[in-house]
Amino acid sequence: MSFDELFAPMKEPMILAAGISIIVGAIAVVAGLTYFKKWGWLYKNWLTTVDHKKIGVMYVFVALIMLFRGGIDALLMRAQTAIPENGLLNSEHYNEIFTTHGLIMILFMAMPFIIGLMNIVVPLQIGARDVAFPRLNALSFWLFAAGAGLLNVSFVIGGSPNAGWTAYFPLAGTEFNPGVGNNYYAWALQISGIGTLMTGINFITTIFKMRAPGMKLMKMPMFTWSALITNVIITFAFPVLTVALALMTLDRQFGTKFFAMQDGGMDMMWANLFWVWGHPEVYIVILPAFGIYSEIIATFARKNLYGYKSMVMSMVIISLLSFMVWAHHFYTMGHGVMVNGVFSTTTMLIAVPTGVKIFNWLLTMRHGKIQFTTPMLYALAFIPIFTIGGVTGVMLAMASADYQYHNTMFLVAHFHYVLIPGVVFGVLAGYHYWWPKIFGFRLNEKLGKSAFWFIILGFNIAFFPLFILGLDGYARRMYTYSADTGYGPLNMVSFLGALMMGVGFILLCYNIYYSFRHSPRETTGDPWDARSLEWATHSPVPEYNFAVVPKINQLDEYWFAKKEGRDITAGEYERIHMPNNSSAPMWMAGVMFLFAFFFVFSVWAGVIVFGLATLGFLAYRSFEKDDGHYIEVAEIVETERRLGGEQ
Amino acid sequence: MKELFPKEHVLGFVGSLLLTLAALTVIMFKGMSNGLAMTILLITAAAQALVQLILFMHIGETDDKKSLYVTIIYAVVVGLITVFGTLLAMVWGY
């Protein structure tokens, strides 16, 4: 590949402008850090940290940035289709944008947001001091960041993937896609996927092995339950993606024929493997959001969660069913009635446990004294909107009817109606809910609520018209259409809705700045008068989480202790063993980033050098002696006194 | 020094390499019958899984047999659904 080809994407003015803005932004960040002498602080407190709370915050931070990248993609798509025969984007650019929009929103926004909240909350909810493997956790984060970086580099150097986020063969093969775009796809997902797999194992171990004394599995808060089940799904689903991506790389870069149309290859085998991972992936992002809603609804309805056991059972059933439905993504491939019938039935079955959960939330609120805080508003909006998404999902589940809906905007509207209330509202609710726990002050309610209304109204205005357009036959991924089709007016409505959502997200971010300046500081550690264990410690949470690990007798122990006037965090201080910080995860992920980058361009010298360097990090870790450090009692006393409000 | 030597890991490493080589014979020797090839692949795959589980993951060293069995059953069920579901969707029902 010549130098000229390498930077070919820059010939497009919009990409050039985006590229320049990235460089200017990077220079501004570097200059700012140097001017305020914050490099040491950043390196010591954040980049090398193994603290689950800080890693969680970094996950959410990157997720918010990716939300804006993916959101700008979305606005560009809606702007392009707002009027017929629009020339804002050409077809190639439009293809790249819908591909990266999907990839970024699912893998580099929803996933890290969910995993970030799990990192922050799960160890606190089970009374642990950190996750089971803190160093591995840092590596997971940095691998995710490397993957996200790789995908974002693609659009200025070499070209973005452009075969859709599903990257179906043969379109994604070298015959129709000779550039490096889809190599980026394979490697960005591969690297961040390995990080996610390690997160899965890390959290399963944490939840099984590190719960506070007395906290039986059936006494865990619902968010922790949802995290456990999610991580089980991650552990079983992500290896399939890893293998599928490896086969994709072999096909694209080494001339094998796994997904070829001839020589014994099966092009649809990619679609099959992709969805064997892809459908459980939907539940990986949605179940933790269900957990968040369960916490928030119980807290703000001032009642215990209705049907705790059925909530757990329905999640276990969903986790099993999530592995049995994948072929409903390609009903139109041409397999027989029997296959479509089987997958149709399993798909519709998922509506049953999901319905159980919906009714449990409604019954939790029944007779409750509901407090309409920002997180509760998201939870309340989620229920009806998600139900529309779910019901249209059952419509799509009918294989024969699906021949009509397949690849139309009806499908696009359906999955946005599932994923935006089901995931985005969920993580935003969780973000508002747990913000004071991490930063020690609440986000402003007025700004939070106005952002909520912009997002919720904008969302419905943007996506409801797509149901109608889809039923009228408007296919997805079309970069333009003629005025005769009559698709123009509803597309314009949809664009205006998208703009409203954009305003909402800007308000959401402005709220961080505003609240940082003006919000009163929390002193209690329990601003919402909530139920679960994370509220029993101080806000912001000290490094060791709990000075004394509480003993648990029942579900919502903290709530009942509050009512009975017991202090569950009282007790004798002992010195606390904590893991040491390490810069190795960051450097190792950096080396793997370069390994993947050279692999994308098939520059083998670079691949070998950085591949060996990666193995070098593994060897270093094998022989490294790191026994962590102790926080002495005197220091605990001092920290507790400071956080307890005494001077 | 003897007890510090990671005997199991080295054994597992060598074992998994040998099993991979054995599986490779299926494509290295042309003209092998399909039945024989599949037999070799299935046996080496099962042996490979056992090597990983026993020598690397120390599956026998836990006291909590119940969670062990639940995990194995879940894994086997998901694995079988994936394999036979794929065969159903891509070969038998196509």
Interface residues (C-beta under 8 A of the other chain):
Chain A: F208 V232 F236 V240 M266 M268 M269 N272 L273 V276 L320 F323 M324 W326 A327 G334 H335 G336 M338 V339 V342 F343
Chain B: S67 Y74 A75 V77 V78 I81 T82 G85 T86 L88 A89 M90 G93 Y94
